[in-house]
Amino acid sequence: MTPTVHYTDDELMSKGPTYVGGLVGSFLGSLVPSVWGAGQLSMWSLAFFAIGGVLGVWLAYRLSA
């Protein structure tokens, strides 16, 4: 059984791309602070993890819709 999200105009969309977008975005976002020397478990890394996850889900939604 494939999880789906129902739109108001009776289209179906798989949740897979949004999961992948969130995973990739959060992974890349958590690596950004290491560019300026912050640790992998710093507060900046956690903040960019959340921001990257949200942006990844948003981008995956926009590309797959």
Backbone as a chain_set.jsonl record, in Angstrom:
{"seq": "MTPTVHYTDDELMSKGPTYVGGLVGSFLGSLVPSVWGAGQLSMWSLAFFAIGGVLGVWLAYRLSA", "coords": {"N": [[0.839, -1.162, 0.0], [0.658, 2.162, -0.911], [1.422, 5.236, 0.56], [-0.55, 8.116, 0.179], [-1.4, 11.515, -0.648], [-4.278, 13.437, -0.7], [-5.461, 15.77, -3.014], [-7.46, 18.751, -3.464], [-8.491, 18.849, -6.004], [-8.898, 16.254, -6.841], [-6.521, 14.897, -7.499], [-3.769, 12.658, -7.01], [-0.9, 12.364, -4.949], [2.282, 11.083, -4.312], [3.891, 10.527, -1.168], [6.548, 10.073, -1.059], [8.514, 11.713, -2.56], [8.494, 14.083, -1.001], [9.403, 13.173, 1.456], [12.013, 12.383, 0.772], [13.013, 14.845, -0.075], [12.938, 16.284, 2.357], [14.752, 14.771, 3.855], [17.189, 14.97, 2.388], [17.462, 17.769, 2.312], [17.64, 18.405, 5.064], [19.957, 17.025, 5.743], [21.923, 18.287, 4.122], [21.611, 20.876, 5.069], [22.492, 20.629, 7.703], [25.169, 20.333, 7.319], [26.125, 22.778, 6.486], [27.044, 24.667, 8.56], [29.576, 23.617, 9.103], [31.215, 24.653, 7.225], [32.159, 27.126, 8.101], [33.481, 26.296, 10.343], [32.014, 25.475, 12.58], [30.809, 23.021, 14.917], [29.516, 19.677, 14.272], [27.395, 19.038, 15.922], [26.502, 21.439, 16.88], [24.539, 24.317, 17.904], [24.001, 25.884, 15.686], [24.176, 24.017, 13.654], [21.975, 22.388, 14.228], [19.939, 24.265, 13.877], [20.205, 24.906, 11.124], [19.703, 22.37, 10.164], [16.939, 22.082, 10.641], [15.952, 24.229, 9.081], [16.902, 23.501, 6.537], [15.513, 21.09, 6.199], [12.826, 21.944, 6.079], [12.943, 23.596, 3.798], [13.714, 21.665, 1.926], [11.477, 19.938, 1.871], [9.562, 21.745, 0.946], [10.634, 22.415, -1.598], [10.623, 19.89, -2.861], [7.894, 19.397, -2.882], [7.017, 21.491, -4.542], [8.294, 20.796, -6.945], [7.186, 18.326, -7.564], [4.495, 18.745, -7.768]], "CA": [[0.0, 0.0, 0.0], [1.443, 3.373, -1.037], [0.78, 6.388, 1.202], [-0.829, 9.197, -0.756], [-2.036, 12.721, -0.138], [-5.352, 13.819, -1.608], [-5.642, 17.182, -3.32], [-8.862, 19.126, -3.6], [-8.941, 18.636, -7.374], [-8.931, 14.807, -7.05], [-5.253, 14.334, -7.926], [-3.052, 11.952, -5.952], [0.532, 12.61, -4.946], [3.01, 10.205, -3.412], [4.622, 11.229, -0.116], [7.963, 9.749, -1.187], [9.399, 12.844, -2.89], [8.612, 15.042, 0.102], [10.278, 12.55, 2.455], [13.381, 12.461, 0.269], [13.396, 16.257, -0.022], [13.221, 16.627, 3.742], [15.967, 14.08, 4.277], [18.35, 15.576, 1.724], [17.577, 19.15, 2.77], [18.125, 18.462, 6.444], [21.348, 16.575, 5.742], [22.768, 19.352, 3.583], [21.536, 22.013, 5.978], [23.317, 20.406, 8.895], [26.584, 20.426, 6.935], [26.477, 24.17, 6.176], [27.889, 25.324, 9.578], [30.948, 23.117, 9.111], [31.997, 25.476, 6.304], [32.854, 28.149, 8.885], [34.174, 25.696, 11.47], [31.146, 25.084, 13.694], [30.737, 21.578, 15.091], [28.373, 18.982, 13.681], [26.301, 19.022, 16.879], [26.33, 22.775, 17.439], [23.192, 24.877, 17.761], [23.85, 26.315, 14.301], [23.916, 22.824, 12.849], [20.586, 21.991, 14.47], [19.071, 25.261, 13.26], [20.238, 24.711, 9.683], [19.037, 21.09, 9.931], [15.5, 22.354, 10.553], [15.702, 25.088, 7.923], [17.117, 22.69, 5.334], [14.416, 20.133, 6.073], [11.629, 22.648, 5.614], [13.161, 23.991, 2.404], [13.719, 20.454, 1.106], [10.09, 19.497, 1.693], [8.901, 22.732, 0.098], [11.122, 22.266, -2.954], [10.133, 18.628, -3.406], [6.46, 19.588, -3.14], [6.86, 22.353, -5.717], [8.742, 20.092, -8.142], [6.355, 17.167, -7.873], [3.084, 19.134, -7.931]], "C": [[0.895, 1.24, 0.0], [0.731, 4.523, -0.347], [0.605, 7.513, 0.19], [-1.472, 10.364, -0.02], [-3.086, 13.128, -1.155], [-5.386, 15.33, -1.773], [-7.127, 17.473, -3.453], [-9.381, 18.896, -5.011], [-8.817, 17.169, -7.8], [-7.664, 14.242, -7.677], [-4.609, 13.64, -6.734], [-1.562, 12.248, -6.082], [1.182, 11.674, -3.936], [3.766, 11.036, -2.383], [6.124, 11.021, -0.236], [8.857, 10.917, -1.537], [9.542, 13.858, -1.767], [9.473, 14.479, 1.224], [11.744, 12.669, 2.038], [13.876, 13.905, 0.304], [13.725, 16.703, 1.383], [14.502, 16.004, 4.241], [17.21, 14.734, 3.685], [18.551, 17.013, 2.201], [18.11, 19.255, 4.178], [19.578, 18.003, 6.542], [22.279, 17.677, 5.251], [22.755, 20.58, 4.487], [22.401, 21.839, 7.203], [24.813, 20.468, 8.579], [27.042, 21.862, 6.697], [27.346, 24.807, 7.26], [29.323, 24.803, 9.621], [31.827, 23.894, 8.14], [32.771, 26.546, 7.073], [33.411, 27.602, 10.192], [33.32, 25.35, 12.674], [31.067, 23.562, 13.748], [29.475, 20.978, 14.484], [27.176, 18.913, 14.619], [26.111, 20.373, 17.559], [24.884, 23.238, 17.256], [22.949, 25.363, 16.335], [23.54, 25.143, 13.397], [22.477, 22.353, 13.017], [19.609, 22.973, 13.83], [19.034, 25.093, 11.743], [19.649, 23.363, 9.278], [17.537, 21.308, 9.744], [15.163, 23.195, 9.332], [15.858, 24.303, 6.625], [16.023, 21.667, 5.119], [13.15, 20.769, 5.547], [11.782, 23.056, 4.153], [13.175, 22.783, 1.466], [12.32, 19.924, 0.853], [9.351, 20.451, 0.767], [9.333, 22.573, -1.358], [10.632, 20.977, -3.604], [8.645, 18.721, -3.728], [6.243, 20.413, -4.398], [7.258, 21.624, -7.001], [7.833, 18.945, -8.534], [4.887, 17.521, -8.082], [2.768, 19.582, -9.339]], "O": [[1.797, 1.348, 0.83], [-0.442, 4.774, -0.626], [1.525, 7.819, -0.57], [-2.01, 10.215, 1.077], [-2.806, 13.159, -2.353], [-5.344, 16.076, -0.794], [-7.947, 16.56, -3.542], [-10.589, 18.761, -5.205], [-8.651, 16.878, -8.985], [-7.723, 13.201, -8.33], [-4.874, 13.993, -5.584], [-1.034, 12.367, -7.188], [0.675, 11.501, -2.828], [4.231, 12.133, -2.693], [6.897, 11.722, 0.418], [9.878, 11.112, -0.878], [10.615, 14.437, -1.599], [10.2, 15.228, 1.878], [12.604, 13.011, 2.849], [15.023, 14.162, 0.669], [14.697, 17.43, 1.587], [15.26, 16.64, 4.974], [18.17, 15.018, 4.402], [19.68, 17.429, 2.465], [18.95, 20.11, 4.46], [20.344, 18.541, 7.342], [23.296, 17.969, 5.88], [23.777, 21.247, 4.648], [22.986, 22.805, 7.693], [25.63, 20.639, 9.483], [28.243, 22.128, 6.707], [28.332, 25.454, 6.909], [30.204, 25.492, 10.134], [33.053, 23.811, 8.216], [33.916, 26.842, 6.733], [33.779, 28.382, 11.071], [33.863, 24.961, 13.708], [31.24, 22.893, 12.729], [28.499, 21.68, 14.219], [26.047, 18.744, 14.158], [25.617, 20.442, 18.685], [24.109, 22.611, 16.533], [21.832, 25.27, 15.826], [22.732, 25.26, 12.475], [21.835, 21.962, 12.043], [18.573, 22.568, 13.302], [17.961, 25.132, 11.139], [19.146, 23.223, 8.163], [16.938, 20.784, 8.804], [14.197, 22.908, 8.625], [15.037, 24.43, 5.716], [15.638, 21.401, 3.981], [12.477, 20.214, 4.679], [10.858, 22.882, 3.359], [12.698, 22.872, 0.335], [12.008, 19.505, -0.261], [8.597, 20.014, -0.102], [8.492, 22.594, -2.257], [10.265, 20.979, -4.779], [8.191, 18.181, -4.737], [5.392, 20.084, -5.225], [6.624, 21.815, -8.039], [7.72, 18.623, -9.716], [4.111, 16.677, -8.529], [1.627, 19.939, -9.631]]}, "num_chains": 1, "name": "protein.A"}
